[in-house]
Amino acid sequence: MKTKAHVVVLGCNFAGLTVSRYLHQKAGNAINITVIDRKNYVNFIPNIPIEVFHGHDPADNLEFNFLKFLKSDASSFIQAEVEGIDPELGKVYFTPTERAGGARETLDYDYLVIALGCRLAFDKIEGFAEYGHTFSDSYYGNEIRKYLYGEYKGGPIAIGSDRFIQGNSPKTPKIPTALAACEGPPVEIAFSLADWLVRHGKGNASKITLFTPAGTIAEDAGPKILEQLLPMVTQMGFGYKNNTVGIQRLTKEAIEFKNGTSLEAELKIIFPNWEPHDFIKPLPIADDQGFVVTDLYMRNPDFPNIFAVGDAAAVTVPKLGSLGHMECEIASEVLAREVLHGQSPKDIKPLEPKVLCFGDMGNHKGFYMHTDEWWGGDTSILKMGYTPYFLKLGFKNMYYTLGGKVPSWGMPMSEFIGDRTLF
Protein backbone atom coordinates (compact mmCIF):
# COMPACT_ATOMS: atom_id res chain seq x y z
CA MET A 1 0.00 0.00 0.00
CA LYS A 2 1.38 3.43 -0.99
CA THR A 3 2.15 5.70 1.98
CA LYS A 4 0.67 9.18 1.83
CA ALA A 5 3.17 12.00 1.35
CA HIS A 6 3.69 14.00 4.55
CA VAL A 7 3.63 17.75 3.92
CA VAL A 8 4.78 19.99 6.77
CA VAL A 9 3.80 23.67 6.61
CA LEU A 10 5.79 26.01 8.83
CA GLY A 11 3.73 29.03 9.83
CA CYS A 12 -0.02 29.60 9.86
CA ASN A 13 -0.73 33.27 9.35
CA PHE A 14 -1.85 34.45 5.89
CA ALA A 15 0.44 32.42 3.66
CA GLY A 16 0.63 29.33 5.87
CA LEU A 17 -3.12 28.95 6.39
CA THR A 18 -3.89 29.66 2.73
CA VAL A 19 -1.34 27.22 1.32
CA SER A 20 -2.41 24.52 3.78
CA ARG A 21 -6.04 24.79 2.74
CA TYR A 22 -5.22 24.92 -0.98
CA LEU A 23 -3.01 21.84 -0.60
CA HIS A 24 -5.86 19.90 0.95
CA GLN A 25 -8.25 21.13 -1.73
CA LYS A 26 -5.94 20.15 -4.60
CA ALA A 27 -4.29 16.96 -3.27
CA GLY A 28 -7.01 15.64 -0.98
CA ASN A 29 -6.34 12.25 0.59
CA ALA A 30 -3.03 11.82 -1.23
CA ILE A 31 -1.22 13.80 1.46
CA ASN A 32 -1.11 14.24 5.21
CA ILE A 33 -0.61 17.85 6.28
CA THR A 34 0.96 19.02 9.53
CA VAL A 35 0.97 22.74 10.32
CA ILE A 36 3.27 24.25 12.96
CA ASP A 37 2.86 27.74 14.41
CA ARG A 38 3.71 29.34 17.76
CA LYS A 39 0.13 30.63 18.08
CA ASN A 40 -3.28 29.20 17.24
CA TYR A 41 -4.87 32.23 15.60
CA VAL A 42 -4.47 34.51 12.58
CA ASN A 43 -4.09 38.24 13.17
CA PHE A 44 -5.51 40.23 10.23
CA ILE A 45 -2.74 42.82 10.40
CA PRO A 46 -3.68 44.97 7.35
CA ASN A 47 -6.86 46.15 9.09
CA ILE A 48 -5.31 47.10 12.44
CA PRO A 49 -5.16 50.83 11.54
CA ILE A 50 -8.89 50.85 10.75
CA GLU A 51 -9.69 49.47 14.20
CA VAL A 52 -7.27 51.83 15.94
CA PHE A 53 -8.59 54.95 14.22
CA HIS A 54 -12.11 53.97 15.29
CA GLY A 55 -10.95 53.59 18.89
CA HIS A 56 -11.26 49.78 18.99
CA ASP A 57 -8.97 47.10 20.40
CA PRO A 58 -7.69 45.29 17.26
CA ALA A 59 -7.70 41.94 19.06
CA ASP A 60 -11.49 42.08 19.39
CA ASN A 61 -12.17 41.91 15.65
CA LEU A 62 -8.96 40.85 13.94
CA GLU A 63 -7.83 37.68 15.70
CA PHE A 64 -9.52 34.43 14.74
CA ASN A 65 -8.76 30.82 15.60
CA PHE A 66 -8.00 28.68 12.56
CA LEU A 67 -8.14 25.24 14.21
CA LYS A 68 -11.66 24.39 13.05
CA PHE A 69 -10.63 24.96 9.43
CA LEU A 70 -7.54 22.78 9.70
CA LYS A 71 -9.60 20.08 11.41
CA SER A 72 -12.21 20.22 8.66
CA ASP A 73 -9.38 19.41 6.23
CA ALA A 74 -8.04 16.65 8.52
CA SER A 75 -4.79 18.62 8.86
CA SER A 76 -2.81 18.24 12.08
CA PHE A 77 -1.65 21.27 14.08
CA ILE A 78 1.28 21.64 16.46
CA GLN A 79 1.56 24.82 18.54
CA ALA A 80 5.32 25.28 18.72
CA GLU A 81 8.31 27.48 17.97
CA VAL A 82 10.16 26.25 14.89
CA GLU A 83 13.88 26.16 15.69
CA GLY A 84 15.59 24.33 12.87
CA ILE A 85 15.39 22.56 9.53
CA ASP A 86 17.68 19.82 8.17
CA PRO A 87 17.13 19.80 4.39
CA GLU A 88 19.45 16.81 3.92
CA LEU A 89 17.61 14.59 6.39
CA GLY A 90 14.13 16.01 5.81
CA LYS A 91 13.56 17.00 9.43
CA VAL A 92 12.08 19.96 11.30
CA TYR A 93 13.06 20.79 14.89
CA PHE A 94 10.62 22.57 17.17
CA THR A 95 9.74 23.24 20.81
CA PRO A 96 6.08 23.11 21.93
CA THR A 97 4.88 26.49 23.24
CA GLU A 98 1.56 25.62 24.80
CA ARG A 99 3.38 25.66 28.15
CA ALA A 100 6.88 26.88 28.98
CA GLY A 101 9.64 24.32 29.35
CA GLY A 102 8.88 21.99 26.45
CA ALA A 103 11.60 19.70 25.14
CA ARG A 104 12.96 20.01 21.61
CA GLU A 105 11.07 17.70 19.25
CA THR A 106 11.67 16.38 15.72
CA LEU A 107 9.28 15.86 12.80
CA ASP A 108 10.05 14.17 9.46
CA TYR A 109 8.65 15.46 6.17
CA ASP A 110 8.43 14.43 2.53
CA TYR A 111 7.65 17.99 1.45
CA LEU A 112 8.22 21.19 3.40
CA VAL A 113 6.48 24.54 2.84
CA ILE A 114 8.11 27.46 4.66
CA ALA A 115 5.58 30.21 5.42
CA LEU A 116 7.13 31.67 8.56
CA GLY A 117 7.20 35.28 7.48
CA CYS A 118 9.99 37.47 8.88
CA ARG A 119 11.28 39.04 12.06
CA LEU A 120 10.33 42.69 12.29
CA ALA A 121 13.58 44.24 13.48
CA PHE A 122 12.26 46.88 15.88
CA ASP A 123 14.92 45.69 18.31
CA LYS A 124 17.60 46.98 15.93
CA ILE A 125 16.25 50.56 16.06
CA GLU A 126 17.76 52.52 18.94
CA GLY A 127 15.06 54.27 20.96
CA PHE A 128 12.08 52.46 19.41
CA ALA A 129 10.92 50.88 22.67
CA GLU A 130 10.88 54.26 24.41
CA TYR A 131 9.72 56.57 21.62
CA GLY A 132 8.41 54.56 18.65
CA HIS A 133 4.98 53.33 17.58
CA THR A 134 3.73 51.00 14.85
CA PHE A 135 0.76 48.90 13.70
CA SER A 136 2.38 45.48 13.28
CA ASP A 137 0.22 43.54 15.79
CA SER A 138 -2.51 43.93 18.41
CA TYR A 139 -0.07 44.95 21.16
CA TYR A 140 1.45 47.80 19.17
CA GLY A 141 -1.95 48.73 17.78
CA ASN A 142 -3.27 49.17 21.31
CA GLU A 143 -0.19 51.14 22.35
CA ILE A 144 -0.71 53.69 19.59
CA ARG A 145 -4.48 53.74 20.24
CA LYS A 146 -3.84 54.63 23.89
CA TYR A 147 -1.32 57.28 22.84
CA LEU A 148 -3.60 58.94 20.30
CA TYR A 149 -6.65 58.99 22.55
CA GLY A 150 -4.85 59.81 25.79
CA GLU A 151 -1.38 61.30 25.42
CA TYR A 152 -1.00 62.91 22.00
CA LYS A 153 -0.43 66.65 22.39
CA GLY A 154 -0.99 67.65 18.77
CA GLY A 155 2.67 67.82 17.72
CA PRO A 156 4.32 66.81 14.43
CA ILE A 157 4.02 63.23 13.21
CA ALA A 158 6.53 61.23 11.16
CA ILE A 159 5.60 58.04 9.31
CA GLY A 160 8.04 55.90 7.36
CA SER A 161 10.38 52.95 6.93
CA ASP A 162 13.79 51.86 8.05
CA ARG A 163 16.14 50.46 5.39
CA PHE A 164 15.24 46.98 4.12
CA ILE A 165 18.24 44.70 3.53
CA GLN A 166 17.29 42.50 0.60
CA GLY A 167 19.08 39.19 0.08
CA ASN A 168 21.16 38.09 -2.88
CA SER A 169 21.75 34.72 -4.50
CA PRO A 170 22.72 33.75 -8.05
CA LYS A 171 19.91 31.19 -7.88
CA THR A 172 17.13 33.70 -7.16
CA PRO A 173 15.20 34.83 -10.27
CA LYS A 174 15.95 38.38 -11.29
CA ILE A 175 13.82 40.78 -9.27
CA PRO A 176 14.06 44.53 -8.55
CA THR A 177 15.91 45.75 -5.47
CA ALA A 178 13.77 47.40 -2.80
CA LEU A 179 15.10 49.77 -0.13
CA ALA A 180 11.93 49.44 1.98
CA ALA A 181 10.10 46.19 2.69
CA CYS A 182 6.64 47.54 1.79
CA GLU A 183 5.52 51.16 1.68
CA GLY A 184 1.82 50.79 1.03
CA PRO A 185 1.19 50.81 4.82
CA PRO A 186 3.00 54.14 5.52
CA VAL A 187 1.04 55.82 2.72
CA GLU A 188 -2.23 54.28 3.90
CA ILE A 189 -1.69 55.28 7.51
CA ALA A 190 -0.75 58.84 6.52
CA PHE A 191 -4.07 59.24 4.68
CA SER A 192 -6.22 57.67 7.41
CA LEU A 193 -4.39 59.42 10.27
CA ALA A 194 -4.90 62.79 8.54
CA ASP A 195 -8.63 62.04 8.53
CA TRP A 196 -8.45 61.09 12.24
CA LEU A 197 -6.72 64.39 13.06
CA VAL A 198 -9.47 66.37 11.35
CA ARG A 199 -12.29 64.38 12.99
CA HIS A 200 -10.78 64.86 16.45
CA GLY A 201 -9.88 68.54 16.05
CA LYS A 202 -6.14 67.79 16.26
CA GLY A 203 -5.07 69.27 12.93
CA ASN A 204 -4.77 67.90 9.40
CA ALA A 205 -2.30 66.43 6.91
CA SER A 206 0.15 69.29 7.45
CA LYS A 207 1.07 67.70 10.82
CA ILE A 208 2.37 64.58 9.03
CA THR A 209 5.65 63.96 7.21
CA LEU A 210 6.22 60.78 5.22
CA PHE A 211 9.81 59.56 4.96
CA THR A 212 11.57 56.81 3.04
CA PRO A 213 15.10 55.39 2.79
CA ALA A 214 14.68 55.24 -1.00
CA GLY A 215 14.74 57.90 -3.67
CA THR A 216 10.95 57.67 -3.90
CA ILE A 217 8.37 56.39 -1.45
CA ALA A 218 6.34 53.37 -2.62
CA GLU A 219 8.82 52.78 -5.44
CA ASP A 220 7.17 49.45 -6.31
CA ALA A 221 4.06 51.37 -7.44
CA GLY A 222 5.97 52.36 -10.57
CA PRO A 223 6.55 55.75 -12.21
CA LYS A 224 3.06 56.31 -13.64
CA ILE A 225 1.26 55.91 -10.32
CA LEU A 226 3.90 57.93 -8.50
CA GLU A 227 3.42 60.76 -11.01
CA GLN A 228 -0.17 60.94 -9.69
CA LEU A 229 0.46 60.08 -6.05
CA LEU A 230 3.36 62.33 -5.06
CA PRO A 231 1.81 65.62 -6.27
CA MET A 232 -1.39 64.58 -4.49
CA VAL A 233 0.51 64.05 -1.24
CA THR A 234 2.02 67.53 -1.52
CA GLN A 235 -1.30 69.18 -2.44
CA MET A 236 -2.99 67.59 0.59
CA GLY A 237 -0.39 69.22 2.83
CA PHE A 238 1.78 66.25 3.84
CA GLY A 239 5.51 66.73 4.31
CA TYR A 240 7.82 64.40 2.42
CA LYS A 241 11.43 63.37 3.03
CA ASN A 242 13.30 60.85 0.87
CA ASN A 243 16.81 59.34 0.69
CA THR A 244 17.09 59.02 4.47
CA VAL A 245 19.19 55.83 3.92
CA GLY A 246 17.78 54.39 7.17
CA ILE A 247 17.01 55.23 10.79
CA GLN A 248 19.93 56.02 13.09
CA ARG A 249 17.88 56.38 16.28
CA LEU A 250 14.71 57.74 17.82
CA THR A 251 14.71 60.36 20.53
CA LYS A 252 11.83 61.90 22.44
CA GLU A 253 11.72 64.87 20.08
CA ALA A 254 12.88 63.51 16.72
CA ILE A 255 14.04 60.79 14.32
CA GLU A 256 17.70 60.87 13.33
CA PHE A 257 18.56 59.36 9.97
CA LYS A 258 21.67 57.67 8.62
CA ASN A 259 22.14 60.38 6.00
CA GLY A 260 22.90 62.83 8.85
CA THR A 261 19.53 64.62 8.82
CA SER A 262 16.73 64.53 11.37
CA LEU A 263 13.00 65.10 11.55
CA GLU A 264 11.13 66.62 14.50
CA ALA A 265 8.27 64.40 15.61
CA GLU A 266 6.16 63.91 18.71
CA LEU A 267 4.61 60.75 17.25
CA LYS A 268 6.94 58.44 15.32
CA ILE A 269 5.26 55.60 13.36
CA ILE A 270 7.91 53.20 12.17
CA PHE A 271 8.07 50.27 9.74
CA PRO A 272 11.30 48.33 10.35
CA ASN A 273 13.66 46.17 8.36
CA TRP A 274 12.19 42.71 7.74
CA GLU A 275 14.75 40.06 8.66
CA PRO A 276 14.67 36.30 8.05
CA HIS A 277 14.59 34.04 11.08
CA ASP A 278 18.04 33.35 12.49
CA PHE A 279 17.88 29.56 12.14
CA ILE A 280 17.27 29.83 8.38
CA LYS A 281 20.27 32.07 7.65
CA PRO A 282 22.98 29.35 7.62
CA LEU A 283 20.91 26.81 5.66
CA PRO A 284 21.79 25.84 2.06
CA ILE A 285 18.28 26.85 0.96
CA ALA A 286 18.81 30.52 1.88
CA ASP A 287 20.32 33.60 0.23
CA ASP A 288 22.97 35.74 1.92
CA GLN A 289 20.41 37.34 4.28
CA GLY A 290 18.41 34.22 5.07
CA PHE A 291 15.41 34.49 2.74
CA VAL A 292 14.50 31.14 1.20
CA VAL A 293 15.62 30.87 -2.43
CA THR A 294 12.96 29.61 -4.83
CA ASP A 295 12.23 29.63 -8.52
CA LEU A 296 9.03 31.22 -9.82
CA TYR A 297 7.16 28.00 -8.97
CA MET A 298 8.09 28.62 -5.32
CA ARG A 299 10.40 25.61 -4.93
CA ASN A 300 14.04 25.58 -3.93
CA PRO A 301 16.39 24.71 -6.81
CA ASP A 302 18.70 22.52 -4.69
CA PHE A 303 16.06 20.84 -2.53
CA PRO A 304 12.99 20.46 -4.78
CA ASN A 305 10.89 19.05 -1.93
CA ILE A 306 11.15 22.42 -0.16
CA PHE A 307 8.87 25.32 -1.06
CA ALA A 308 8.54 28.83 0.39
CA VAL A 309 5.63 31.26 0.17
CA GLY A 310 4.93 34.70 1.59
CA ASP A 311 7.47 36.98 3.22
CA ALA A 312 10.00 34.19 3.94
CA ALA A 313 10.58 33.70 0.20
CA ALA A 314 13.35 35.66 -1.47
CA VAL A 315 11.22 36.47 -4.53
CA THR A 316 8.55 38.15 -2.40
CA VAL A 317 9.61 41.75 -2.91
CA PRO A 318 7.92 43.89 -1.76
CA LYS A 319 6.62 41.98 1.28
CA LEU A 320 3.06 42.19 0.08
CA GLY A 321 0.05 40.00 0.91
CA SER A 322 -1.24 39.75 -2.66
CA LEU A 323 2.12 38.35 -3.81
CA GLY A 324 1.98 35.76 -1.03
CA HIS A 325 -1.52 34.73 -2.09
CA MET A 326 -0.42 34.19 -5.69
CA GLU A 327 2.55 32.16 -4.45
CA CYS A 328 0.27 29.92 -2.37
CA GLU A 329 -1.85 29.10 -5.38
CA ILE A 330 1.23 28.22 -7.46
CA ALA A 331 3.05 26.19 -4.79
CA SER A 332 -0.04 24.15 -3.87
CA GLU A 333 -0.75 23.37 -7.52
CA VAL A 334 2.83 22.31 -8.25
CA LEU A 335 3.09 20.14 -5.15
CA ALA A 336 -0.34 18.55 -5.59
CA ARG A 337 0.32 17.70 -9.26
CA GLU A 338 3.59 16.08 -8.34
CA VAL A 339 2.09 13.97 -5.57
CA LEU A 340 -0.97 12.95 -7.58
CA HIS A 341 0.46 12.52 -11.06
CA GLY A 342 4.23 12.92 -10.95
CA GLN A 343 3.88 15.78 -13.42
CA SER A 344 6.30 18.64 -13.92
CA PRO A 345 4.75 22.12 -13.73
CA LYS A 346 5.10 22.90 -17.45
CA ASP A 347 1.44 23.86 -17.87
CA ILE A 348 1.32 25.84 -14.60
CA LYS A 349 1.92 29.56 -14.95
CA PRO A 350 4.92 30.79 -12.93
CA LEU A 351 4.73 33.75 -10.58
CA GLU A 352 4.10 37.01 -12.44
CA PRO A 353 4.66 39.64 -9.73
CA LYS A 354 2.40 42.64 -9.42
CA VAL A 355 1.13 45.02 -6.76
CA LEU A 356 -2.53 44.56 -5.91
CA CYS A 357 -3.28 46.75 -2.91
CA PHE A 358 -6.36 48.17 -1.16
CA GLY A 359 -5.71 50.92 1.40
CA ASP A 360 -7.81 52.92 3.86
CA MET A 361 -7.97 56.72 3.51
CA GLY A 362 -10.40 57.45 6.34
CA ASN A 363 -14.02 58.61 6.07
CA HIS A 364 -14.97 55.23 4.51
CA LYS A 365 -12.83 55.91 1.46
CA GLY A 366 -9.86 54.00 0.17
CA PHE A 367 -7.32 53.69 -2.61
CA TYR A 368 -6.60 50.83 -4.99
CA MET A 369 -3.31 50.10 -6.78
CA HIS A 370 -2.83 47.54 -9.53
CA THR A 371 0.55 47.69 -11.20
CA ASP A 372 3.33 45.53 -12.59
CA GLU A 373 5.36 48.44 -13.94
CA TRP A 374 8.17 47.94 -11.41
CA TRP A 375 8.78 44.49 -12.91
CA GLY A 376 8.75 45.77 -16.49
CA GLY A 377 5.03 45.47 -17.23
CA ASP A 378 2.63 48.10 -18.55
CA THR A 379 -0.28 47.89 -16.08
CA SER A 380 -0.60 50.98 -13.90
CA ILE A 381 -3.94 51.72 -12.23
CA LEU A 382 -4.62 53.98 -9.23
CA LYS A 383 -8.21 54.55 -8.08
CA MET A 384 -9.71 56.24 -5.03
CA GLY A 385 -13.21 56.21 -3.64
CA TYR A 386 -15.65 54.26 -1.47
CA THR A 387 -15.34 50.97 -3.38
CA PRO A 388 -11.70 50.21 -2.47
CA TYR A 389 -12.47 50.71 1.23
CA PHE A 390 -15.39 48.27 1.16
CA LEU A 391 -13.36 45.80 -0.90
CA LYS A 392 -10.69 45.93 1.81
CA LEU A 393 -13.27 45.16 4.50
CA GLY A 394 -14.92 42.56 2.29
CA PHE A 395 -11.69 40.63 1.75
CA LYS A 396 -11.19 40.33 5.51
CA ASN A 397 -14.72 39.01 5.96
CA MET A 398 -14.28 36.53 3.10
CA TYR A 399 -10.94 35.34 4.49
CA TYR A 400 -12.40 34.79 7.96
CA THR A 401 -15.60 33.13 6.72
CA LEU A 402 -13.75 30.74 4.41
CA GLY A 403 -10.81 30.17 6.74
CA GLY A 404 -8.14 31.39 4.33
CA LYS A 405 -9.39 29.37 1.37
CA VAL A 406 -10.30 32.26 -0.90
CA PRO A 407 -12.03 30.86 -4.01
CA SER A 408 -10.19 30.93 -7.33
CA TRP A 409 -12.38 33.81 -8.49
CA GLY A 410 -11.77 35.88 -5.32
CA MET A 411 -8.63 37.77 -6.29
CA PRO A 412 -9.58 38.17 -10.00
CA MET A 413 -13.00 39.50 -8.97
CA SER A 414 -11.41 42.04 -6.59
CA GLU A 415 -9.03 43.05 -9.36
CA PHE A 416 -11.89 43.37 -11.87
CA ILE A 417 -13.95 45.57 -9.55
CA GLY A 418 -10.93 47.62 -8.41
CA ASP A 419 -9.79 48.31 -11.98
CA ARG A 420 -13.22 49.71 -12.78
CA THR A 421 -13.72 51.85 -9.68
CA LEU A 422 -14.64 55.44 -10.46
CA PHE A 423 -12.89 58.33 -8.71
Secondary structure by P-SEA (a helix, b strand, c coil): ccccbbbbbccccaaaaaaaaaaaaaccccbbbbbbbcccccccccaaaaaaaacccccccccccaaaaaaaacbbbbbccccccccccbbbbbbbcccccccbbbbbbcbbbbcccccccccccccccccccccccaaaaaaaaaaaaccccccbbbbbccccbbbbbccccbbbbbcccccaaaaaaaaaaaaaaaaacccccccbbbbbccccccccccaaaaaacaaaaaaabbbbbcccccccccccccccccccbbbbbcbbbbbcccccccccccccccccccccccccccccccccccccccccccccccccaaaaaaaaaaaaaaaaaaaccccccccccccbbbbbbbbbcccccbbbbbbcccccccbbbbbbcaaaaaaaaaaaaaaaaaccccccaaaaaaaaaaaaccc
